[in-house]
Amino acid sequence: MFRAIKFYKYLDKSRFEVDFITHGAAGRFARAVLDDSLLREVDPAPSIHRVPTIIPHDLLPAVRARVRRRRAPMPTETRKAAGDEPQSAPRPHRSVPRTLYRWFALSVYFPDHLFLWGWFAAFRLLWLHARRHYDLVYTTSFPESAHLAGLMLRAFGVRWVVDYRYGGPLWIKEVVGFRKPSLRERIDHRYQRFVLRRADQVITQSERIRADFCSVFALDPARVLVISSGFDEADFDATAVPDAPFPKRAHEVHLLHVGTLEGVADRERLEILAALNALGEQLRQRGRTLVLHAVGSPLFGEAERLKAPHVAYRAHGVIVHRQIPAYLLAADCCLLSTWTTSNGGVKGFIPSKLWEYLRSGRPIVATGPKDEVWTIVEDAGVGLQLELDGGRRDLAVALADDLLDRLRTRKPLAASVQRYSWQSRAQSLEDLFVRTVDGPRTAPC
């Protein structure tokens, strides 16, 4: 939703009238952080249609737990008082219910576990189209079920732009935690191919994803455009940014990580902590203290942090997005990982936090393969590589010296950074929408 609302903010409203279809209330969203400012900052307010969000994967375990509670035996004391001594009986094989549910999920949850919402959204959109006569439908995933609405309207002649914010089934190898068998994987790939080849235009997040889509699904490269996420310059306006959200002392170096360590397996996560500890040790020898701030998900457990005595860890929990610029501008540098080892080492992953890191102008301590992300960071002149080296002291020494040098000689933003603003991204999307609506219809593949 964040990507879509930022696009909408900078679209030319004299040319586009936009309706949003999104999820309705659901148990899994009950504890989500609500950021009303995202809608307050756009004008005019769009029409928002919330579709019932029934998720069997959330409901079935709850029903099963309730049944188990009802069938749970009485406490021993109660049974003895009632003269009902427990009889020894063989314990049921615990894997049977899980095996049955696995086959149920792999057979029914298609294209994913949000399929009911996807079909509700598709039919709601068809009903709205009968009244509104849409010129274009734009769908974005995750989830894959979001593209059912695009397939529905495409069948009725509406132009369709499909936006993949990740690799889709080409990357995802599991369904609700269950590994896909080869048959299910082939079916999901066929679905993705059908979506990509039926759409008039395709958007990806990176050049690598674009190349993979064209190669694997035999797409015409002219129909695939890269439009990454971005930053909003208005978020960094001095009048909009509050005071520093955490205290700072002169001898401290504050390293900030926002969000989660997406795609990082446990091995690499612990290696990142070890590399940061080595960096912290070198900074301490230079009279500085490394303070690592985690905004969003926790990065490391308490037991793990004990193994990094040279890193002072501060967890800030989940915050609303409008507070992030204050953290970025208060930090001295930012931590960025592009490791994707937890899901098979996919290629072309670009963390959305990258763009706001760049706008902050702070040095970016990056770890991961030197791919497209590293090229962007290096071109902006803010990249520092954190090697997962197994404890090589020379690399930690070099990184500590480079980081302190960057902090002493902070440079203005590189000219390239403005290309990554949401205003620039929205202009690219607007041009694509106009070409799609006004251009010749793409023949279904």
Stockholm file with secondary structure:
# STOCKHOLM 1.0

chainA/1-445         MFRAIKFYKYLDKSRFEVDFITHGAAGRFARAVLDDSLLREVDPAPSIHRVPTIIPHDLLPAVRARVRRRRAPMPTETRKAAGDEPQSAPRPHRSVPRTLYRWFALSVYFPDHLFLWGWFAAFRLLWLHARRHYDLVYTTSFPESAHLAGLMLRAFGVRWVVDYRYGGPLWIKEVVGFRKPSLRERIDHRYQRFVLRRADQVITQSERIRADFCSVFALDPARVLVISSGFDEADFDATAVPDAPFPKRAHEVHLLHVGTLEGVADRERLEILAALNALGEQLRQRGRTLVLHAVGSPLFGEAERLKAPHVAYRAHGVIVHRQIPAYLLAADCCLLSTWTTSNGGVKGFIPSKLWEYLRSGRPIVATGPKDEVWTIVEDAGVGLQLELDGGRRDLAVALADDLLDRLRTRKPLAASVQRYSWQSRAQSLEDLFVRTVDGPRTAPC
#=GR chainA/1-445 SS CHHHHHHHHHSCTTTCCCEEEEECCCGGGTTCCCCTHHHHTSSSCCEEEEECCCCHHHHHHHHHHHHHHHHCCCCHHHHHHTTCCCCCCCCCCTHHHHHHHHHHHHHHSCSCTTHHHHHHHHHHHHHHHHHHCCSEEEEEESSGGGHHHHHHHHTTTCEEEEEESSCGGGTCCEETTEECCHHHHHHHHHHHHHHHHHSSEEEESSHHHHHHHHHHTTCCGGGEEECCCCBCGGGGCTTTCCSCSSCCCTTEEEEEEEECCTTCCHHHHHHHHHHHHHHHHHHHHTTCEEEEEEEESCSSCHHHHTTCTTEEEEEEECCCGGGHHHHHHHCSEEEEECCCGGGTCCSCCCCTHHHHHHHHTCCEEEESCSSHHHHHHHHTTCEEECCCCSSCHHHHHHHHHHHHHHHHSCCCCCGGGGGGBHHHHHHHHHHHHHHHHHSCCCCCC
#=GC SS_cons         CHHHHHHHHHSCTTTCCCEEEEECCCGGGTTCCCCTHHHHTSSSCCEEEEECCCCHHHHHHHHHHHHHHHHCCCCHHHHHHTTCCCCCCCCCCTHHHHHHHHHHHHHHSCSCTTHHHHHHHHHHHHHHHHHHCCSEEEEEESSGGGHHHHHHHHTTTCEEEEEESSCGGGTCCEETTEECCHHHHHHHHHHHHHHHHHSSEEEESSHHHHHHHHHHTTCCGGGEEECCCCBCGGGGCTTTCCSCSSCCCTTEEEEEEEECCTTCCHHHHHHHHHHHHHHHHHHHHTTCEEEEEEEESCSSCHHHHTTCTTEEEEEEECCCGGGHHHHHHHCSEEEEECCCGGGTCCSCCCCTHHHHHHHHTCCEEEESCSSHHHHHHHHTTCEEECCCCSSCHHHHHHHHHHHHHHHHSCCCCCGGGGGGBHHHHHHHHHHHHHHHHHSCCCCCC
//
